[in-house]
Amino acid sequence: MAKKQSNSLEDLGSMVFSTGNSGFQGFDEEDEIEEIQAGDQLLEVHLEKKGRGGKTAVVIKGFEGSDEALKDLAKAVKGHCATGGSVKDGEIIIQGDMRPKILEYLQKQGYKTKRVGG
């Protein structure tokens, strides 16, 4: 059965639209999300081999903060290790087994770290 297409405001029924501010407080883009300090975060550094075509990768989990801050941290870690990587689903993925370098770098930046697996 075909849906009826609405061509007039009367078809909307009892919906009311307002452009005035009636006490609604939404999220303003200028409001900043409070960033958690590096020393208050525990980052888990995992070694993963499965699902990557036999190649190893280090996955950093547990970062709390904005997506922009996560991308900046990933870029810094990749630059320090001189390797590739990506950010996916709130996790930083670094190519190769670079755990010692990554742990050293994150600790110098003030993060609490935990080596998980392998």
Summary of the structure (lengths in Angstrom):
residues: 118
radius of gyration: 22.9
end to end distance: 58.2
largest distance: 66.5
contacts: 238
relative contact order: 0.19
helix: 27%
strand: 22%
